[in-house]
Structure formats: C-alpha cells, structure tokens
Amino acid sequence: MRSISSEEKIGIVERYLSGKVSINAAAEQIGVHWQTVDEWVRLYKMRGASGLLPAEKNRKYPPEVKNRAVKAYLDGMGS
C-alpha cells in the first residue's frame, strides 16, 4: 500500500464534508477502507486540518525546563 500524503487526506475529507463525494466513494478514490476516511473525518472535525498532519516527534526538554515544571507542580501550581 502506498503512503497517503496529508494533503491528499485533507482534500478527500473536505470533498466528503462538502457533499461532493460519499464516504465510500472517497475511500475508493484514494484506495483505503471507508473506516479510514471516517477516522480522518473525526480527526479533522476535532483538530482541523492539523489533525491530519504527521505527528510531531517526541520533544526533548532541557533539564532546567523540567525542573521548573516539577517545582511548579510541587508548589501547587497545577500539572
């Protein structure tokens, strides 16, 4: 199976949401199961187009940032 770009996902979801294609036709056009398109639609509705962009890699925080966060938590300033 080929990799589907974020732009393709966004395009197919927007065509579906605008009523230009059914979910089954959208899935068939891009070569995926309709439930995959349904999941993309859910993500798009929840987070907008950014919900279909590749996930960020794990962030690495410097020790001083981590220490400030722990101190703030212990001081009752939230999580």
C-alpha positions in Angstrom: 0.0 0.0 0.0 1.3 3.4 -0.9 1.7 6.2 1.6 -1.0 8.9 1.5 0.1 12.4 2.0 -1.5 14.8 4.4 -2.7 17.0 1.5 -4.5 14.0 -0.1 -6.2 13.2 3.2 -7.3 16.8 3.8 -8.5 17.0 0.2 -10.6 13.9 0.4 -12.0 14.8 3.8 -13.0 18.3 2.5 -14.6 16.8 -0.6 -16.6 14.4 1.6 -17.6 17.1 4.1 -18.8 19.4 1.3 -21.0 16.7 0.0 -19.1 16.2 -3.3 -18.5 12.5 -2.6 -19.8 9.8 -0.3 -17.6 8.3 2.3 -17.5 5.1 0.2 -16.6 6.9 -3.0 -13.9 9.0 -1.1 -12.4 5.8 0.2 -12.4 4.1 -3.2 -10.8 7.2 -4.9 -7.9 7.1 -2.5 -7.7 3.3 -2.1 -8.5 2.9 1.6 -11.3 1.3 3.6 -14.2 3.7 4.3 -13.5 3.4 8.1 -10.1 5.0 7.4 -11.7 8.0 5.8 -14.2 8.1 8.7 -11.3 8.3 11.2 -9.7 11.1 9.1 -13.1 13.0 9.2 -13.2 12.6 13.0 -9.7 13.9 13.4 -10.4 16.8 11.0 -13.5 17.8 12.9 -11.7 17.6 16.2 -8.5 19.3 15.3 -9.0 20.8 11.9 -6.6 20.1 9.0 -3.7 20.0 11.5 -5.2 16.7 12.8 -4.2 15.1 9.6 -0.6 16.3 9.6 2.2 13.9 10.7 2.6 13.7 14.4 5.5 15.6 16.0 8.4 13.6 17.3 8.9 13.3 21.0 10.1 16.6 22.3 13.2 16.7 24.4 13.1 19.4 27.1 16.3 20.8 28.8 16.8 19.9 32.4 16.1 23.5 33.6 12.6 23.4 32.0 11.8 20.0 33.6 13.0 21.3 37.0 10.8 24.4 36.7 7.8 22.2 35.8 8.4 19.9 38.8 8.8 22.8 41.1 5.6 24.5 39.9 3.7 21.2 40.3 5.1 20.7 43.9 4.2 24.3 44.7 0.6 23.5 43.8 0.6 25.5 40.6 -1.0 22.7 38.5 0.3 20.0 36.3 
